[in-house]
Amino acid sequence: MPTFTQHQLEAIAGALGDTPGGLTDGEISILLETASIPDADAGLETRQRLLNAFAEVQTSRNDRTHILAFICKVMRRERFAEEPERFEAMRLNVNQALALAGLAISEDGKLTVMRAENKLSEAARRARELRADLTYRGAHPEVMRYCQQELLVDNYIHAVQDAVKGVADKIRRRTGLNDDGADLVDQAFAGAPPLLAINALVSEGHLAEQKGFASLLKGLLGLFHDGADGEPRPHWHMTKDDAEDLLSLVSLLHRRIDAASTPQLM
C-alpha cells in the first residue's frame, strides 16, 4: 500500500484537527488508541499532535493502514448521530484533504477510492467556477490562463503557484533580468532609477509606494517559492476562497507592472 506524502499528511491532520467542528483533544486520545497509533505528543495543539502521530506510525510501519483506520473510526456515521451537521462539515474538510491521495469519505461514512474520471470531473468543475468568479472580479487575462483543469486536479495551490510564477516571468520579460524571488524584485524595482517604476518617483510618497510595491512582490514570490524538490509549500491546503483572493492580488500586480514605466526612457 502506498504511503501518504508529507503534504497529504499535513492536509489530513489539518482537516481533522484544525477546522471548525474538528476533533477535540479528548476525541483524539480515544481515537488514536483505538487505531493503535502512539500518542507521544499529547500536549501539542491538535493539528500538530495528529501530524506527529501520523508521521511516526507511517514511518515505523512503512504503510498508511493505521492512518486510514483512524480516519474510518473518526468518520463513522454513528459517532455523529446527535450532530449530523458536524459530520457533513468534517466530511467536506476531510475529503478536500483526501482528494490529494485519490480517496474520499462517502455520504455513509465509508472510505472510498476516487475514480480517475471523477477526479477529472471535479477538476473541470473547479476550473469553471474559478473562471466565472474571477471574470466577475475583473481578473487580469494573465491570471485567467491558470484556471486550467490540469492544475486543479488535487486542489487550488498549483494554479495559484503557477500564476505567481507568471508575475516573475513578466518582470523578467520587461527587464531582461534572469534573477528570481527577492533578488529579481530588488534588481527591477530598487536602484536610482529602478528598471521599472510604478509612478513618477518625484516625491517621498511616490518613493514609499514604489518600496511598498516591491515588498508586496517579494512577500508573494517568497510565499510560493519552490522548494528544493519543486513541490509547493506543504502546509497550505488551499481553499477556493484563498485561491480567489490570491489570484485577485496577482491580477493587481499584473496591472501595476503593465502600467510601470522605464525611467531611463522617460
C-alpha positions as CSV (number, residue, x, y, z in Angstrom):
1,M,0.0,0.0,0.0
2,P,1.4,3.4,-0.8
3,T,2.2,5.9,1.9
4,F,0.9,9.5,2.3
5,T,3.3,12.3,1.3
6,Q,4.2,14.9,3.9
7,H,1.9,17.3,2.0
8,Q,-1.0,14.9,2.3
9,L,-0.3,14.2,6.0
10,E,-0.4,17.9,6.8
11,A,-3.6,18.4,4.9
12,I,-5.3,15.4,6.6
13,A,-4.1,16.5,10.1
14,G,-5.3,20.0,9.5
15,A,-8.7,18.8,8.2
16,L,-9.3,16.6,11.3
17,G,-7.8,18.8,14.0
18,D,-7.7,22.5,12.8
19,T,-11.1,23.2,11.3
20,P,-14.5,24.2,12.8
21,G,-16.0,21.1,14.3
22,G,-12.7,19.3,14.2
23,L,-11.6,16.7,16.7
24,T,-11.2,17.7,20.4
25,D,-8.2,16.6,22.5
26,G,-10.3,14.0,24.3
27,E,-11.6,12.6,21.0
28,I,-8.1,12.4,19.6
29,S,-6.8,10.5,22.6
30,I,-9.5,7.8,22.4
31,L,-9.4,7.5,18.6
32,L,-5.6,7.2,18.4
33,E,-5.7,4.5,21.0
34,T,-8.4,2.5,19.2
35,A,-6.4,2.8,15.9
36,S,-3.3,1.6,17.7
37,I,-1.4,4.8,16.9
38,P,1.0,6.0,19.7
39,D,0.2,9.5,21.0
40,A,3.6,10.8,22.1
41,D,2.8,14.5,21.8
42,A,-0.5,14.8,23.7
43,G,0.4,18.3,24.9
44,L,0.6,19.9,21.4
45,E,-2.2,21.7,19.6
46,T,-4.5,19.2,17.8
47,R,-3.2,19.6,14.2
48,Q,0.5,19.2,15.1
49,R,-0.4,16.4,17.5
50,L,-2.1,14.4,14.8
51,L,0.6,15.2,12.2
52,N,3.3,13.9,14.5
53,A,1.3,10.7,15.4
54,F,0.6,10.0,11.7
55,A,4.1,10.6,10.6
56,E,5.5,8.4,13.3
57,V,3.2,5.4,12.7
58,Q,3.6,5.6,8.9
59,T,7.4,5.8,9.2
60,S,7.7,2.9,11.7
61,R,5.4,0.6,9.6
62,N,6.1,2.0,6.1
63,D,2.4,1.9,5.2
64,R,-0.7,4.0,5.9
65,T,-3.1,1.4,7.2
66,H,-3.2,2.7,10.7
67,I,-3.9,6.3,9.5
68,L,-6.7,5.0,7.2
69,A,-8.1,3.1,10.1
70,F,-8.1,6.2,12.2
71,I,-9.9,8.2,9.6
72,C,-12.5,5.4,9.2
73,K,-13.1,5.5,13.0
74,V,-13.4,9.3,13.0
75,M,-15.9,9.3,10.2
76,R,-18.3,6.5,11.3
77,R,-21.8,8.0,10.9
78,E,-23.0,6.7,14.3
79,R,-20.4,9.0,16.0
80,F,-22.4,12.0,14.7
81,A,-25.9,10.7,15.4
82,E,-26.7,13.8,17.5
83,E,-24.9,16.3,15.4
84,P,-25.2,15.4,11.7
85,E,-24.2,18.9,10.6
86,R,-20.8,18.3,12.2
87,F,-20.4,15.1,10.2
88,E,-21.1,16.9,6.9
89,A,-18.7,19.8,7.8
90,M,-16.0,17.4,8.7
91,R,-16.6,15.2,5.7
92,L,-16.1,18.2,3.4
93,N,-12.8,19.2,5.1
94,V,-11.5,15.6,5.2
95,N,-12.5,15.0,1.5
96,Q,-10.6,18.1,0.4
97,A,-7.5,16.6,2.1
98,L,-8.0,13.0,1.0
99,A,-8.5,14.1,-2.6
100,L,-4.8,14.7,-2.8
101,A,-4.4,10.9,-2.4
102,G,-7.4,9.9,-4.6
103,L,-9.6,9.0,-1.6
104,A,-12.9,10.2,-0.3
105,I,-15.4,9.6,2.5
106,S,-18.8,8.7,1.2
107,E,-22.1,10.0,2.5
108,D,-22.5,6.9,4.7
109,G,-19.1,7.5,6.2
110,K,-17.1,4.9,4.3
111,L,-13.7,5.3,2.8
112,T,-13.7,5.0,-1.0
113,V,-11.2,5.3,-3.8
114,M,-11.9,8.2,-6.2
115,R,-12.0,7.0,-9.8
116,A,-9.7,8.9,-12.2
117,E,-12.7,10.2,-14.2
118,N,-14.3,11.6,-11.0
119,K,-11.2,13.5,-10.2
120,L,-11.1,15.0,-13.7
121,S,-14.8,15.9,-13.5
122,E,-14.2,17.6,-10.1
123,A,-11.2,19.5,-11.6
124,A,-13.3,20.7,-14.5
125,R,-15.9,21.9,-12.1
126,R,-13.3,23.8,-10.1
127,A,-11.9,25.4,-13.3
128,R,-15.4,26.5,-14.4
129,E,-16.3,28.0,-11.1
130,L,-12.9,29.7,-10.7
131,R,-13.1,31.3,-14.2
132,A,-16.6,32.5,-13.5
133,D,-15.7,34.1,-10.2
134,L,-12.5,35.7,-11.4
135,T,-14.3,37.0,-14.5
136,Y,-16.8,38.7,-12.2
137,R,-13.9,40.2,-10.2
138,G,-12.4,41.5,-13.4
139,A,-9.2,39.5,-13.2
140,H,-6.2,40.2,-15.4
141,P,-6.1,38.0,-18.6
142,E,-2.7,36.6,-17.4
143,V,-4.4,35.2,-14.3
144,M,-7.2,33.6,-16.3
145,R,-4.6,31.4,-18.1
146,Y,-4.1,29.4,-14.9
147,C,-7.7,28.4,-14.4
148,Q,-7.0,25.1,-16.1
149,Q,-8.4,21.7,-15.3
150,E,-4.9,20.1,-15.2
151,L,-3.8,22.5,-12.5
152,L,-6.9,21.9,-10.3
153,V,-7.0,18.1,-10.1
154,D,-5.8,18.0,-6.5
155,N,-6.6,21.5,-5.2
156,Y,-6.1,25.1,-6.0
157,I,-2.5,25.6,-4.9
158,H,-0.9,24.6,-8.2
159,A,-2.9,27.2,-10.2
160,V,-2.0,29.9,-7.7
161,Q,1.6,28.9,-7.6
162,D,1.9,29.0,-11.4
163,A,0.1,32.3,-11.5
164,V,2.6,33.8,-9.1
165,K,5.4,32.4,-11.2
166,G,3.8,34.2,-14.1
167,V,4.3,37.6,-12.3
168,A,8.1,36.8,-12.0
169,D,8.1,35.8,-15.7
170,K,6.6,39.2,-16.7
171,I,9.2,41.1,-14.7
172,R,11.9,39.2,-16.4
173,R,10.4,39.8,-19.8
174,R,10.1,43.5,-19.2
175,T,13.6,43.9,-17.7
176,G,15.7,41.3,-19.4
177,L,16.8,40.1,-15.9
178,N,17.4,36.4,-15.1
179,D,17.1,36.5,-11.3
180,D,14.3,35.1,-9.2
181,G,12.5,35.9,-6.0
182,A,13.6,38.9,-3.9
183,D,16.8,39.3,-6.0
184,L,14.6,39.8,-9.1
185,V,12.4,42.3,-7.4
186,D,15.3,44.3,-6.0
187,Q,17.0,44.4,-9.3
188,A,13.9,45.6,-11.1
189,F,12.3,48.0,-8.6
190,A,15.1,49.3,-6.4
191,G,18.0,51.4,-7.7
192,A,18.2,55.0,-8.7
193,P,16.5,54.9,-11.0
194,P,14.9,51.5,-11.0
195,L,14.4,49.4,-14.1
196,L,10.6,49.6,-13.5
197,A,8.7,52.4,-11.8
198,I,5.1,52.2,-10.8
199,N,4.8,56.0,-10.5
200,A,6.8,59.2,-11.3
201,L,9.1,58.8,-8.3
202,V,9.1,62.6,-7.7
203,S,8.0,62.7,-4.1
204,E,8.6,60.9,-0.8
205,G,5.1,59.4,-1.2
206,H,6.0,58.0,-4.6
207,L,9.2,56.5,-3.3
208,A,7.3,54.9,-0.4
209,E,4.7,53.5,-2.8
210,Q,7.5,52.0,-5.0
211,K,9.2,50.5,-2.0
212,G,5.9,49.1,-0.7
213,F,5.0,47.5,-4.0
214,A,8.4,45.9,-4.1
215,S,7.9,44.5,-0.6
216,L,4.5,43.1,-1.6
217,L,6.0,41.4,-4.6
218,K,8.8,39.9,-2.6
219,G,6.4,38.6,0.0
220,L,4.2,36.9,-2.6
221,L,7.1,35.4,-4.5
222,G,8.6,34.2,-1.3
223,L,5.4,32.6,-0.1
224,F,5.1,30.4,-3.2
225,H,8.8,29.9,-3.9
226,D,9.6,26.3,-5.0
227,G,11.4,24.1,-2.5
228,A,14.4,22.0,-3.5
229,D,12.1,19.3,-4.9
230,G,9.8,21.6,-6.8
231,E,6.9,20.9,-4.5
232,P,4.6,23.8,-3.3
233,R,4.6,24.7,0.4
234,P,3.5,21.5,2.1
235,H,1.4,23.2,4.9
236,W,-1.2,25.0,2.8
237,H,-4.2,23.0,1.7
238,M,-5.7,25.9,-0.3
239,T,-9.5,26.6,-0.4
240,K,-11.4,28.2,-3.3
241,D,-11.7,31.4,-1.3
242,D,-8.0,31.5,-0.6
243,A,-7.3,31.0,-4.3
244,E,-9.6,33.7,-5.5
245,D,-8.2,36.2,-3.0
246,L,-4.7,35.4,-4.0
247,L,-5.4,35.4,-7.7
248,S,-7.1,38.8,-7.4
249,L,-3.9,40.1,-5.7
250,V,-1.9,38.6,-8.6
251,S,-4.2,40.5,-11.0
252,L,-3.5,43.8,-9.2
253,L,0.3,43.1,-9.5
254,H,0.0,42.4,-13.2
255,R,-1.9,45.6,-13.8
256,R,0.6,47.7,-12.0
257,I,3.6,46.1,-13.8
258,D,1.8,46.5,-17.1
259,A,1.5,50.2,-16.4
260,A,5.0,50.6,-15.0
261,S,7.5,52.8,-16.9
262,T,11.2,52.5,-17.5
263,P,12.7,55.7,-16.0
264,Q,15.8,55.7,-18.2
265,L,13.5,56.2,-21.2
266,M,11.2,58.9,-19.7
